[in-house]
Amino acid sequence: MVFETILAPLSFIKLVKAATGFDFKTLMEKDGETKKAFRSFVSFTGSALLGSNGLTLALAWMAFRNSNALAWWSLWYWPVMFAWHLFIYKRETAPWYFQIFWMVLSVTALLFTKNVAFG
C-alpha cells in the first residue's frame, strides 16, 4: 500500500472509497488543480506511511534484538491505530474488518513477547 500511494496515488481512490464510502473520483474530476492537490496529498501520505513502517522495523529490531522495553512499548502504537480506524472507517466494509484482523494480530504478537518489557 505504501508504494502504491507513492508511485500511483490516484489508485488510492479505491481504498478510500471502500474505507469511507466517499468517492474522491468525482471531486478530482472537478478540475486539474484539485486532481494535482489530491495526487500530492496522497503521495505525502505514502511517504509518511513509509516512514512509520520503517520506524516500526527499527523499533522491532531494537525490542527483540536488545530486549529494549521502550521499543516494545512503542509498538503498541499499531493496535491503538487499528482500533482508531474502527471508528473512522465505514463499518462492515473489507478495510474495517482488516483493522480488526491487524489489531488482534498485533496485540497477540505483543502479548506473546511481553517478556521484552517485563522480563
Legacy VTK file of the C-alpha trace (Angstrom):
# vtk DataFile Version 3.0
C-alpha trace
ASCII
DATASET POLYDATA
POINTS 119 float
0.000 0.000 0.000
2.846 2.367 0.820
4.487 2.064 -2.564
1.127 2.288 -4.314
0.331 5.600 -2.633
3.745 6.981 -3.586
4.001 5.655 -7.149
0.338 5.600 -8.214
-1.525 7.947 -5.865
-4.715 8.022 -7.899
-5.209 4.299 -7.310
-5.675 5.182 -3.632
-9.212 6.324 -4.522
-10.481 2.725 -4.406
-9.192 2.183 -0.873
-10.618 5.474 0.376
-13.993 4.678 -1.161
-14.014 1.197 0.392
-12.983 2.517 3.821
-15.124 5.654 3.982
-17.786 5.354 1.317
-16.684 8.709 -0.141
-15.735 8.724 -3.811
-12.933 11.205 -4.482
-13.098 10.465 -8.203
-15.956 12.922 -8.711
-14.124 15.589 -6.727
-10.867 15.018 -8.604
-12.550 15.321 -11.978
-13.722 18.796 -10.998
-10.530 20.423 -12.283
-6.840 19.810 -12.857
-5.758 21.721 -9.748
-7.897 19.547 -7.447
-6.526 16.394 -9.077
-2.973 17.684 -8.643
-3.645 18.515 -4.976
-5.126 15.053 -4.333
-2.169 13.338 -6.016
0.272 15.417 -3.956
-1.601 14.773 -0.684
-1.732 11.013 -1.256
1.960 10.901 -2.184
2.730 12.763 1.043
0.619 10.255 2.964
2.539 7.413 1.321
5.847 8.886 2.395
4.537 9.220 5.966
3.440 5.582 5.854
6.853 4.567 4.587
8.431 6.423 7.500
6.131 4.840 10.080
6.712 1.373 8.652
10.474 1.955 8.647
10.319 3.202 12.227
8.332 0.112 13.191
11.011 -2.144 11.732
13.693 -0.260 13.668
11.687 -0.458 16.909
11.000 -4.156 16.443
14.689 -4.777 15.758
15.681 -2.894 18.924
12.968 -4.505 21.039
13.755 -8.071 20.131
17.483 -7.906 19.488
18.387 -5.919 22.587
15.353 -6.594 24.819
14.546 -2.890 24.806
11.343 -2.365 26.797
10.794 1.166 25.492
10.872 -0.077 21.906
8.390 -2.845 22.811
6.015 -0.340 24.440
6.301 1.926 21.388
4.989 -0.881 19.190
1.608 -0.537 20.958
1.067 2.347 18.573
-0.152 -0.157 15.968
-3.053 -1.816 17.795
-4.173 1.602 19.047
-4.111 2.930 15.481
-6.069 -0.071 14.195
-8.651 0.437 16.950
-8.977 4.098 15.973
-9.609 3.033 12.358
-12.630 1.075 13.560
-14.204 4.412 14.460
-13.265 6.320 11.318
-13.748 3.637 8.649
-17.138 2.748 7.275
-18.486 -0.155 9.317
-18.709 -3.646 7.892
-16.513 -2.977 4.859
-13.436 -5.009 3.929
-10.995 -2.343 5.216
-12.934 -2.153 8.501
-12.657 -5.927 9.009
-8.949 -5.818 8.145
-8.454 -3.397 11.037
-9.881 -5.990 13.418
-7.575 -8.641 11.982
-4.456 -6.435 12.268
-5.425 -5.243 15.737
-5.847 -8.803 17.024
-2.635 -9.923 15.317
-0.563 -7.035 16.695
-1.929 -7.377 20.248
-1.307 -11.125 20.142
2.275 -10.633 18.948
2.915 -8.077 21.681
1.414 -10.289 24.377
3.486 -13.272 23.245
6.613 -11.146 23.505
5.781 -9.385 26.781
8.987 -10.759 28.327
10.809 -7.996 26.416
9.093 -5.411 28.624
8.571 -7.417 31.783
11.376 -9.984 31.560
LINES 1 120
119 0 1 2 3 4 5 6 7 8 9 10 11 12 13 14 15 16 17 18 19 20 21 22 23 24 25 26 27 28 29 30 31 32 33 34 35 36 37 38 39 40 41 42 43 44 45 46 47 48 49 50 51 52 53 54 55 56 57 58 59 60 61 62 63 64 65 66 67 68 69 70 71 72 73 74 75 76 77 78 79 80 81 82 83 84 85 86 87 88 89 90 91 92 93 94 95 96 97 98 99 100 101 102 103 104 105 106 107 108 109 110 111 112 113 114 115 116 117 118
